[in-house]
Amino acid sequence: MNQHWEDRVAAAWASFDDYPQERAHEFRALIDALVAELPDDSPLGPFEQACAWDSTGHSDRAVPLYREALARGLTGYKGRRAKIQLSSSLRNIGQPEEGVKLLTPELDAPSDELDDAVRATLALCLSSLGRDREGLSLVLGALAPHLPRYQRSMANYARALVEPEG
């Protein structure tokens, strides 16, 4: 879609906090109106609708829309966002194992600003499966480069959480 449409979507999302929960349907209607301008087969439509349902507390309604967006070929930055958000929604509806399967390959994807979100969401999915040490390892590993000191120590501790003792 064109930049004008993207700017209007960004403006809609910037106004999200203006819609308290009792007016969440109005926000979703705003997103639906923007989506109606897209070609019927656009992956952006179900992605934006999934985000709107998810952000208004309806992970169950978001999951099929994220899947549809990815099936329609959503790739790149928004495709990665869809995988992160789908994994989080799957966890919220009691399917964290699917979230782990979806996000684990993202650990080896080309690096971008979403790397820490991948690790944080994957850590939550792992924790929901009782795999807290693996989740903590991911979170510490993601945090370590941002620390003003102790980066090497925290990275080593993160690895030690999941490496066999020897």
C-alpha positions as CSV (number, residue, x, y, z in Angstrom):
1,M,0.0,0.0,0.0
2,N,1.1,3.6,-0.4
3,Q,2.8,5.8,2.2
4,H,-0.3,7.9,2.7
5,W,-2.2,4.8,3.8
6,E,0.6,3.7,6.1
7,D,0.7,7.2,7.7
8,R,-3.0,7.0,8.4
9,V,-2.6,3.6,10.0
10,A,0.2,4.9,12.1
11,A,-2.0,7.9,13.1
12,A,-4.8,5.5,14.1
13,W,-2.4,3.5,16.2
14,A,-1.1,6.7,17.8
15,S,-4.6,7.4,18.9
16,F,-5.1,4.0,20.5
17,D,-4.9,5.3,24.0
18,D,-7.9,7.6,23.3
19,Y,-10.1,4.5,23.2
20,P,-10.8,3.1,26.7
21,Q,-11.9,-0.6,26.8
22,E,-15.6,0.3,26.6
23,R,-14.9,2.0,23.2
24,A,-12.5,-0.6,21.9
25,H,-15.1,-1.5,19.2
26,E,-14.7,2.1,17.8
27,F,-10.9,1.6,17.5
28,R,-11.4,-1.7,15.7
29,A,-14.0,0.0,13.4
30,L,-11.4,2.6,12.6
31,I,-8.9,-0.1,11.6
32,D,-11.5,-2.0,9.6
33,A,-12.3,1.2,7.6
34,L,-8.6,1.5,6.7
35,V,-8.4,-2.2,5.8
36,A,-11.4,-1.8,3.6
37,E,-9.3,0.4,1.3
38,L,-6.8,-2.5,0.6
39,P,-7.0,-5.1,-2.1
40,D,-8.9,-8.1,-1.0
41,D,-5.9,-10.4,-1.0
42,S,-3.5,-8.0,0.8
43,P,-1.8,-9.5,3.9
44,L,-1.8,-6.1,5.5
45,G,-5.6,-6.2,6.1
46,P,-5.7,-9.3,8.4
47,F,-2.5,-8.2,10.1
48,E,-3.9,-4.8,11.1
49,Q,-7.2,-6.4,12.2
50,A,-5.3,-9.0,14.2
51,C,-3.3,-6.2,15.9
52,A,-6.5,-4.4,16.7
53,W,-8.2,-7.4,18.2
54,D,-5.1,-8.4,20.1
55,S,-4.5,-4.9,21.5
56,T,-8.1,-4.7,22.7
57,G,-7.8,-8.0,24.6
58,H,-9.1,-10.6,22.2
59,S,-6.1,-12.9,21.4
60,D,-8.6,-15.6,20.4
61,R,-9.9,-13.4,17.6
62,A,-6.4,-12.2,16.6
63,V,-4.8,-15.7,16.1
64,P,-6.7,-16.7,12.9
65,L,-6.1,-13.2,11.4
66,Y,-2.3,-13.3,12.1
67,R,-2.2,-16.8,10.5
68,E,-4.1,-15.4,7.5
69,A,-1.7,-12.5,7.1
70,L,1.3,-14.8,7.1
71,A,-0.4,-17.3,4.7
72,R,-1.1,-14.4,2.3
73,G,2.7,-13.7,2.3
74,L,3.3,-11.1,5.0
75,T,7.1,-10.9,5.2
76,G,9.8,-8.5,6.3
77,Y,9.4,-6.4,9.4
78,K,5.7,-6.7,9.6
79,G,5.9,-10.5,9.0
80,R,8.3,-10.8,11.9
81,R,6.0,-8.6,14.0
82,A,3.1,-10.9,13.1
83,K,5.1,-14.0,14.2
84,I,5.9,-12.3,17.6
85,Q,2.4,-11.2,18.2
86,L,0.9,-14.5,17.0
87,S,3.2,-16.4,19.4
88,S,2.1,-14.1,22.2
89,S,-1.5,-14.6,21.4
90,L,-1.1,-18.4,21.1
91,R,0.4,-18.3,24.6
92,N,-2.5,-16.3,25.9
93,I,-5.0,-18.8,24.6
94,G,-3.2,-21.8,26.1
95,Q,-1.1,-22.9,23.1
96,P,2.5,-21.8,24.0
97,E,4.0,-24.8,22.3
98,E,2.9,-23.4,18.9
99,G,4.5,-20.1,19.9
100,V,7.8,-21.8,20.6
101,K,7.7,-23.6,17.2
102,L,6.9,-20.3,15.5
103,L,9.5,-18.2,17.2
104,T,12.5,-20.5,17.6
105,P,13.5,-20.1,13.9
106,E,13.4,-16.4,14.4
107,L,16.5,-16.7,16.7
108,D,18.5,-17.3,13.6
109,A,16.8,-14.8,11.4
110,P,18.6,-11.7,10.2
111,S,19.0,-9.3,13.2
112,D,16.8,-6.3,13.6
113,E,15.3,-4.1,16.3
114,L,12.8,-6.9,17.0
115,D,15.4,-9.4,18.2
116,D,14.7,-8.7,21.9
117,A,11.0,-8.9,21.4
118,V,11.5,-12.3,19.8
119,R,13.5,-13.5,22.8
120,A,11.1,-12.0,25.4
121,T,8.0,-13.5,23.8
122,L,9.8,-16.9,23.3
123,A,10.8,-16.7,27.0
124,L,7.2,-16.3,28.0
125,C,6.1,-19.2,25.8
126,L,8.8,-21.4,27.3
127,S,7.9,-20.4,30.8
128,S,4.3,-21.3,30.1
129,L,5.6,-24.8,29.3
130,G,7.6,-25.0,32.5
131,R,10.9,-24.4,30.8
132,D,11.8,-21.4,32.9
133,R,15.6,-21.9,32.8
134,E,15.5,-21.7,29.0
135,G,13.3,-18.6,29.1
136,L,15.5,-16.9,31.7
137,S,18.6,-17.7,29.6
138,L,17.0,-16.0,26.6
139,V,16.0,-12.9,28.6
140,L,19.4,-12.6,30.2
141,G,21.1,-13.0,26.8
142,A,18.9,-10.3,25.4
143,L,19.5,-8.0,28.3
144,A,23.3,-8.4,28.6
145,P,24.3,-6.2,25.6
146,H,22.2,-3.3,27.0
147,L,23.9,-3.3,30.4
148,P,26.5,-0.6,31.1
149,R,28.7,-3.2,32.8
150,Y,28.7,-7.0,33.3
151,Q,27.8,-7.8,29.7
152,R,30.3,-10.7,29.5
153,S,29.2,-12.1,32.9
154,M,25.5,-12.0,32.2
155,A,26.0,-13.6,28.8
156,N,28.0,-16.4,30.4
157,Y,25.3,-16.9,33.1
158,A,22.7,-17.0,30.4
159,R,24.6,-19.8,28.6
160,A,25.2,-21.7,31.8
161,L,21.5,-21.9,32.5
162,V,21.0,-24.1,29.5
163,E,24.3,-25.9,29.0
164,P,24.8,-29.2,30.6
165,E,27.0,-29.2,33.7
166,G,30.3,-30.7,33.0
